Amino acid sequence: MVNAVHEVLSVSTCGIWAVKGEELVRIAYVYDHGEVRLPPYGERGIIAHAVREKRPI
């Protein structure tokens, strides 16, 4: 699914992540610019927003 989104929408970054306790678990992702580090908690960022809201984005 991640590869299809990457190809069809021509996005450079997309992924599926899950929160397990205090840990952010990468299920699948595509990132054209090397390794990605996303903080699961904090004020900024789409991952932190999804964790705060407890819903997918």
Gaussian input, Z-matrix of N, CA and C with variables (Angstrom, degrees):
# hf/3-21g

backbone

0 1
 N
 C     1     B1
 C     2     B2     1     A1
 N     3     B3     2     A2     1     D1
 C     4     B4     3     A3     2     D2
 C     5     B5     4     A4     3     D3
 N     6     B6     5     A5     4     D4
 C     7     B7     6     A6     5     D5
 C     8     B8     7     A7     6     D6
 N     9     B9     8     A8     7     D7
 C    10    B10     9     A9     8     D8
 C    11    B11    10    A10     9     D9
 N    12    B12    11    A11    10    D10
 C    13    B13    12    A12    11    D11
 C    14    B14    13    A13    12    D12
 N    15    B15    14    A14    13    D13
 C    16    B16    15    A15    14    D14
 C    17    B17    16    A16    15    D15
 N    18    B18    17    A17    16    D16
 C    19    B19    18    A18    17    D17
 C    20    B20    19    A19    18    D18
 N    21    B21    20    A20    19    D19
 C    22    B22    21    A21    20    D20
 C    23    B23    22    A22    21    D21
 N    24    B24    23    A23    22    D22
 C    25    B25    24    A24    23    D23
 C    26    B26    25    A25    24    D24
 N    27    B27    26    A26    25    D25
 C    28    B28    27    A27    26    D26
 C    29    B29    28    A28    27    D27
 N    30    B30    29    A29    28    D28
 C    31    B31    30    A30    29    D29
 C    32    B32    31    A31    30    D30
 N    33    B33    32    A32    31    D31
 C    34    B34    33    A33    32    D32
 C    35    B35    34    A34    33    D33
 N    36    B36    35    A35    34    D34
 C    37    B37    36    A36    35    D35
 C    38    B38    37    A37    36    D36
 N    39    B39    38    A38    37    D37
 C    40    B40    39    A39    38    D38
 C    41    B41    40    A40    39    D39
 N    42    B42    41    A41    40    D40
 C    43    B43    42    A42    41    D41
 C    44    B44    43    A43    42    D42
 N    45    B45    44    A44    43    D43
 C    46    B46    45    A45    44    D44
 C    47    B47    46    A46    45    D45
 N    48    B48    47    A47    46    D46
 C    49    B49    48    A48    47    D47
 C    50    B50    49    A49    48    D48
 N    51    B51    50    A50    49    D49
 C    52    B52    51    A51    50    D50
 C    53    B53    52    A52    51    D51
 N    54    B54    53    A53    52    D52
 C    55    B55    54    A54    53    D53
 C    56    B56    55    A55    54    D54
 N    57    B57    56    A56    55    D55
 C    58    B58    57    A57    56    D56
 C    59    B59    58    A58    57    D57
 N    60    B60    59    A59    58    D58
 C    61    B61    60    A60    59    D59
 C    62    B62    61    A61    60    D60
 N    63    B63    62    A62    61    D61
 C    64    B64    63    A63    62    D62
 C    65    B65    64    A64    63    D63
 N    66    B66    65    A65    64    D64
 C    67    B67    66    A66    65    D65
 C    68    B68    67    A67    66    D66
 N    69    B69    68    A68    67    D67
 C    70    B70    69    A69    68    D68
 C    71    B71    70    A70    69    D69
 N    72    B72    71    A71    70    D70
 C    73    B73    72    A72    71    D71
 C    74    B74    73    A73    72    D72
 N    75    B75    74    A74    73    D73
 C    76    B76    75    A75    74    D74
 C    77    B77    76    A76    75    D75
 N    78    B78    77    A77    76    D76
 C    79    B79    78    A78    77    D77
 C    80    B80    79    A79    78    D78
 N    81    B81    80    A80    79    D79
 C    82    B82    81    A81    80    D80
 C    83    B83    82    A82    81    D81
 N    84    B84    83    A83    82    D82
 C    85    B85    84    A84    83    D83
 C    86    B86    85    A85    84    D84
 N    87    B87    86    A86    85    D85
 C    88    B88    87    A87    86    D86
 C    89    B89    88    A88    87    D87
 N    90    B90    89    A89    88    D88
 C    91    B91    90    A90    89    D89
 C    92    B92    91    A91    90    D90
 N    93    B93    92    A92    91    D91
 C    94    B94    93    A93    92    D92
 C    95    B95    94    A94    93    D93
 N    96    B96    95    A95    94    D94
 C    97    B97    96    A96    95    D95
 C    98    B98    97    A97    96    D96
 N    99    B99    98    A98    97    D97
 C   100   B100    99    A99    98    D98
 C   101   B101   100   A100    99    D99
 N   102   B102   101   A101   100   D100
 C   103   B103   102   A102   101   D101
 C   104   B104   103   A103   102   D102
 N   105   B105   104   A104   103   D103
 C   106   B106   105   A105   104   D104
 C   107   B107   106   A106   105   D105
 N   108   B108   107   A107   106   D106
 C   109   B109   108   A108   107   D107
 C   110   B110   109   A109   108   D108
 N   111   B111   110   A110   109   D109
 C   112   B112   111   A111   110   D110
 C   113   B113   112   A112   111   D111
 N   114   B114   113   A113   112   D112
 C   115   B115   114   A114   113   D113
 C   116   B116   115   A115   114   D114
 N   117   B117   116   A116   115   D115
 C   118   B118   117   A117   116   D116
 C   119   B119   118   A118   117   D117
 N   120   B120   119   A119   118   D118
 C   121   B121   120   A120   119   D119
 C   122   B122   121   A121   120   D120
 N   123   B123   122   A122   121   D121
 C   124   B124   123   A123   122   D122
 C   125   B125   124   A124   123   D123
 N   126   B126   125   A125   124   D124
 C   127   B127   126   A126   125   D125
 C   128   B128   127   A127   126   D126
 N   129   B129   128   A128   127   D127
 C   130   B130   129   A129   128   D128
 C   131   B131   130   A130   129   D129
 N   132   B132   131   A131   130   D130
 C   133   B133   132   A132   131   D131
 C   134   B134   133   A133   132   D132
 N   135   B135   134   A134   133   D133
 C   136   B136   135   A135   134   D134
 C   137   B137   136   A136   135   D135
 N   138   B138   137   A137   136   D136
 C   139   B139   138   A138   137   D137
 C   140   B140   139   A139   138   D138
 N   141   B141   140   A140   139   D139
 C   142   B142   141   A141   140   D140
 C   143   B143   142   A142   141   D141
 N   144   B144   143   A143   142   D142
 C   145   B145   144   A144   143   D143
 C   146   B146   145   A145   144   D144
 N   147   B147   146   A146   145   D145
 C   148   B148   147   A147   146   D146
 C   149   B149   148   A148   147   D147
 N   150   B150   149   A149   148   D148
 C   151   B151   150   A150   149   D149
 C   152   B152   151   A151   150   D150
 N   153   B153   152   A152   151   D151
 C   154   B154   153   A153   152   D152
 C   155   B155   154   A154   153   D153
 N   156   B156   155   A155   154   D154
 C   157   B157   156   A156   155   D155
 C   158   B158   157   A157   156   D156
 N   159   B159   158   A158   157   D157
 C   160   B160   159   A159   158   D158
 C   161   B161   160   A160   159   D159
 N   162   B162   161   A161   160   D160
 C   163   B163   162   A162   161   D161
 C   164   B164   163   A163   162   D162
 N   165   B165   164   A164   163   D163
 C   166   B166   165   A165   164   D164
 C   167   B167   166   A166   165   D165
 N   168   B168   167   A167   166   D166
 C   169   B169   168   A168   167   D167
 C   170   B170   169   A169   168   D168

   B1=1.4292
   B2=1.5320
   B3=1.3313
   B4=1.4607
   B5=1.5308
   B6=1.3061
   B7=1.4676
   B8=1.5266
   B9=1.3180
   B10=1.4638
   B11=1.5267
   B12=1.3229
   B13=1.4685
   B14=1.5226
   B15=1.3198
   B16=1.4581
   B17=1.5363
   B18=1.3120
   B19=1.4600
   B20=1.5296
   B21=1.3210
   B22=1.4637
   B23=1.5311
   B24=1.3248
   B25=1.4662
   B26=1.5224
   B27=1.3278
   B28=1.4656
   B29=1.5248
   B30=1.3301
   B31=1.4646
   B32=1.5193
   B33=1.3224
   B34=1.4612
   B35=1.5197
   B36=1.3129
   B37=1.4598
   B38=1.5225
   B39=1.3213
   B40=1.4548
   B41=1.5157
   B42=1.3155
   B43=1.4502
   B44=1.5078
   B45=1.3147
   B46=1.4621
   B47=1.5194
   B48=1.3318
   B49=1.4577
   B50=1.5222
   B51=1.3124
   B52=1.4595
   B53=1.5175
   B54=1.3252
   B55=1.4561
   B56=1.5216
   B57=1.3247
   B58=1.4575
   B59=1.5189
   B60=1.3234
   B61=1.4610
   B62=1.5138
   B63=1.3185
   B64=1.4587
   B65=1.5242
   B66=1.3125
   B67=1.4676
   B68=1.5253
   B69=1.3281
   B70=1.4568
   B71=1.5189
   B72=1.3270
   B73=1.4579
   B74=1.5275
   B75=1.3315
   B76=1.4681
   B77=1.5275
   B78=1.3143
   B79=1.4591
   B80=1.5308
   B81=1.3228
   B82=1.4705
   B83=1.5174
   B84=1.3321
   B85=1.4576
   B86=1.5158
   B87=1.3247
   B88=1.4578
   B89=1.5244
   B90=1.3167
   B91=1.4571
   B92=1.5088
   B93=1.3230
   B94=1.4582
   B95=1.5221
   B96=1.3063
   B97=1.4607
   B98=1.5252
   B99=1.3129
   B100=1.4622
   B101=1.5182
   B102=1.3109
   B103=1.4713
   B104=1.5212
   B105=1.3149
   B106=1.4609
   B107=1.5255
   B108=1.3128
   B109=1.4647
   B110=1.5157
   B111=1.3144
   B112=1.4541
   B113=1.5212
   B114=1.3191
   B115=1.4587
   B116=1.5268
   B117=1.3282
   B118=1.4609
   B119=1.5248
   B120=1.3283
   B121=1.4603
   B122=1.5179
   B123=1.2887
   B124=1.4499
   B125=1.5060
   B126=1.2968
   B127=1.4567
   B128=1.5208
   B129=1.3361
   B130=1.4592
   B131=1.5178
   B132=1.3242
   B133=1.4584
   B134=1.5164
   B135=1.3196
   B136=1.4614
   B137=1.5343
   B138=1.3179
   B139=1.4683
   B140=1.5245
   B141=1.3253
   B142=1.4703
   B143=1.5309
   B144=1.3249
   B145=1.4661
   B146=1.5332
   B147=1.3110
   B148=1.4699
   B149=1.5188
   B150=1.3285
   B151=1.4681
   B152=1.5274
   B153=1.3367
   B154=1.4711
   B155=1.5194
   B156=1.3377
   B157=1.4620
   B158=1.5351
   B159=1.3410
   B160=1.4735
   B161=1.5264
   B162=1.3705
   B163=1.4606
   B164=1.5329
   B165=1.3296
   B166=1.4722
   B167=1.5176
   B168=1.3083
   B169=1.4615
   B170=1.5150
   A1=110.59
   A2=117.14
   A3=120.88
   A4=110.41
   A5=117.17
   A6=120.33
   A7=111.64
   A8=117.55
   A9=121.12
   A10=110.71
   A11=117.22
   A12=120.89
   A13=109.75
   A14=116.17
   A15=122.14
   A16=110.86
   A17=116.92
   A18=121.64
   A19=112.83
   A20=116.63
   A21=120.46
   A22=111.52
   A23=117.23
   A24=120.32
   A25=113.31
   A26=116.73
   A27=122.16
   A28=112.67
   A29=116.60
   A30=120.73
   A31=108.79
   A32=116.84
   A33=119.89
   A34=111.63
   A35=117.08
   A36=121.00
   A37=109.90
   A38=116.88
   A39=121.64
   A40=107.67
   A41=116.17
   A42=117.72
   A43=113.15
   A44=113.52
   A45=122.42
   A46=106.22
   A47=115.67
   A48=122.90
   A49=108.01
   A50=117.24
   A51=122.52
   A52=108.67
   A53=115.76
   A54=121.07
   A55=107.18
   A56=115.32
   A57=121.83
   A58=106.72
   A59=116.09
   A60=120.12
   A61=109.92
   A62=117.13
   A63=122.73
   A64=111.84
   A65=116.74
   A66=121.25
   A67=111.21
   A68=116.25
   A69=122.41
   A70=107.48
   A71=117.01
   A72=122.75
   A73=109.43
   A74=115.95
   A75=120.68
   A76=108.53
   A77=115.95
   A78=121.36
   A79=108.46
   A80=116.47
   A81=122.45
   A82=107.91
   A83=116.41
   A84=118.27
   A85=111.04
   A86=114.23
   A87=123.15
   A88=106.00
   A89=116.57
   A90=121.75
   A91=106.77
   A92=117.21
   A93=121.87
   A94=114.84
   A95=118.13
   A96=120.66
   A97=113.25
   A98=119.42
   A99=122.16
   A100=111.74
   A101=116.03
   A102=122.40
   A103=110.35
   A104=115.23
   A105=120.98
   A106=108.89
   A107=115.67
   A108=121.44
   A109=107.59
   A110=116.24
   A111=121.04
   A112=109.61
   A113=117.96
   A114=119.81
   A115=110.67
   A116=118.59
   A117=120.11
   A118=113.02
   A119=117.53
   A120=120.77
   A121=109.15
   A122=116.90
   A123=120.88
   A124=111.06
   A125=115.29
   A126=122.19
   A127=112.42
   A128=117.19
   A129=121.07
   A130=111.91
   A131=115.11
   A132=121.37
   A133=113.15
   A134=114.94
   A135=120.31
   A136=112.22
   A137=117.22
   A138=119.95
   A139=109.95
   A140=117.05
   A141=121.01
   A142=110.19
   A143=117.36
   A144=121.38
   A145=110.42
   A146=117.19
   A147=121.00
   A148=111.08
   A149=117.49
   A150=121.26
   A151=109.86
   A152=116.90
   A153=120.64
   A154=111.46
   A155=116.51
   A156=121.47
   A157=112.46
   A158=115.99
   A159=121.34
   A160=112.23
   A161=114.22
   A162=119.77
   A163=109.05
   A164=116.65
   A165=119.71
   A166=110.94
   A167=115.05
   A168=121.11
   A169=107.97
   D1=-43.35
   D2=-179.97
   D3=-62.44
   D4=-43.63
   D5=178.29
   D6=-62.66
   D7=-38.88
   D8=179.06
   D9=-64.34
   D10=-44.51
   D11=177.47
   D12=-61.07
   D13=-44.49
   D14=179.81
   D15=-57.50
   D16=-45.96
   D17=-176.67
   D18=-76.30
   D19=-47.58
   D20=-174.28
   D21=-69.97
   D22=-42.16
   D23=-177.11
   D24=-93.70
   D25=-4.63
   D26=-179.90
   D27=55.53
   D28=41.74
   D29=176.51
   D30=-92.72
   D31=149.55
   D32=-179.72
   D33=-89.07
   D34=-17.37
   D35=-178.00
   D36=-139.04
   D37=128.10
   D38=170.27
   D39=-160.23
   D40=154.34
   D41=-178.22
   D42=-170.83
   D43=170.88
   D44=174.72
   D45=-123.65
   D46=124.33
   D47=-178.41
   D48=-128.80
   D49=153.93
   D50=176.33
   D51=-132.77
   D52=149.42
   D53=176.20
   D54=-99.48
   D55=125.89
   D56=178.63
   D57=-125.81
   D58=101.29
   D59=-175.03
   D60=65.44
   D61=-120.04
   D62=178.40
   D63=-99.76
   D64=8.98
   D65=-173.65
   D66=-112.25
   D67=141.86
   D68=173.90
   D69=-96.82
   D70=121.05
   D71=-175.56
   D72=-107.78
   D73=123.67
   D74=178.36
   D75=-81.67
   D76=122.36
   D77=177.38
   D78=-89.91
   D79=-52.51
   D80=178.59
   D81=-159.49
   D82=144.21
   D83=176.48
   D84=-160.02
   D85=159.12
   D86=172.92
   D87=-128.07
   D88=126.73
   D89=179.01
   D90=-143.93
   D91=111.08
   D92=-172.71
   D93=-75.73
   D94=0.51
   D95=-172.98
   D96=-118.73
   D97=29.64
   D98=179.43
   D99=95.73
   D100=-157.86
   D101=-177.54
   D102=-70.96
   D103=146.07
   D104=178.70
   D105=-118.82
   D106=139.19
   D107=175.29
   D108=-125.69
   D109=116.27
   D110=-177.62
   D111=-119.19
   D112=121.55
   D113=178.59
   D114=-74.25
   D115=130.19
   D116=-178.82
   D117=-74.62
   D118=-19.83
   D119=-178.42
   D120=-128.81
   D121=148.49
   D122=179.45
   D123=147.74
   D124=-177.74
   D125=-177.47
   D126=-83.75
   D127=-31.31
   D128=-171.48
   D129=-118.35
   D130=157.84
   D131=174.27
   D132=102.68
   D133=147.91
   D134=-176.83
   D135=-69.82
   D136=-34.54
   D137=178.05
   D138=-65.30
   D139=-47.33
   D140=178.80
   D141=-60.72
   D142=-38.06
   D143=178.26
   D144=-63.39
   D145=-45.40
   D146=179.31
   D147=-63.09
   D148=-39.30
   D149=178.85
   D150=-65.21
   D151=-45.22
   D152=179.30
   D153=-61.41
   D154=-42.26
   D155=-176.77
   D156=-80.80
   D157=-14.15
   D158=-178.27
   D159=56.03
   D160=44.71
   D161=177.47
   D162=-154.66
   D163=156.27
   D164=178.69
   D165=-71.79
   D166=152.41
   D167=175.89
   D168=-128.84

